[in-house]
């Protein structure tokens, strides 16, 4: 089972939109939303930690494409 972790406090992206797209990508994945101590990245770019691996994109769509490569 995949695990996605992201932050809902970072101002660099819409975390609700990201979570919805992650759930569409893998509806069985465990999604954890909360501070991930990646504020410096999340201030400017969306990110998700996929099964322990940090993944960063310039926007949410690019990030989802990168997540697909990891899983």
N, C-alpha and C positions, 0 to 999 in steps of 0.2 A: 504494500500500500504506500502510495506517495504521501509526503508531508510537505505542505507549503506554509511558510511563515512570512508574514509581512506586518507592516506597521500602519495603524490608523491615526497616528499623531504626526507623521512626517508631512510636510506641506508641499513636497515636490510632485505629488500625484494624487489621484482620486482613489483612495484605498477601496472604497465600496465597488467601484467599477472593476478594479483589479481582482478583487475577491470573486465577483460574479463571473469574470472570464476564466479564472482558475477553476471554479466549480464546473463550468461548461467543459473545460479541458479534461478534467478528471473528477467526476461526480462522487467517486468513492474516496477521494483523498482527504486526509485530515488537514484542515485549514486552521491555522492559529494566527489570530490577529491581536497585536499588541506591540509594545516597544520591543525592538530587536537590537537595540544599542547600535544602530547604523545611521544615526542622525545626520552625519556629514554627507552620506550618500543620498539618503531619503529627502534631504533638503532640496536637492536639484533633480534627482532622477528616481523613477520607480524601481523598486527592487523586490525580490522574493528569494527566500532561502528554500531551495528545493532539495529535500533529503540531505540537509546539512551543507549544501553547496550554494553560496551566494551568487545570484544572477542579477545583473543590472542592465537596464535598457534606457534608451533616450526617450522613449514613450511607452505606453502600456502595450500597444500592439507589437512593437519590436521586442519587448520583454517576453510576451507570450510566445513569440516565435523562438526565442532563446530557451525558454522553459521546455518547449516541445523537443528541442535537441537534447536537453539533459535527461528527460524522462524517456 
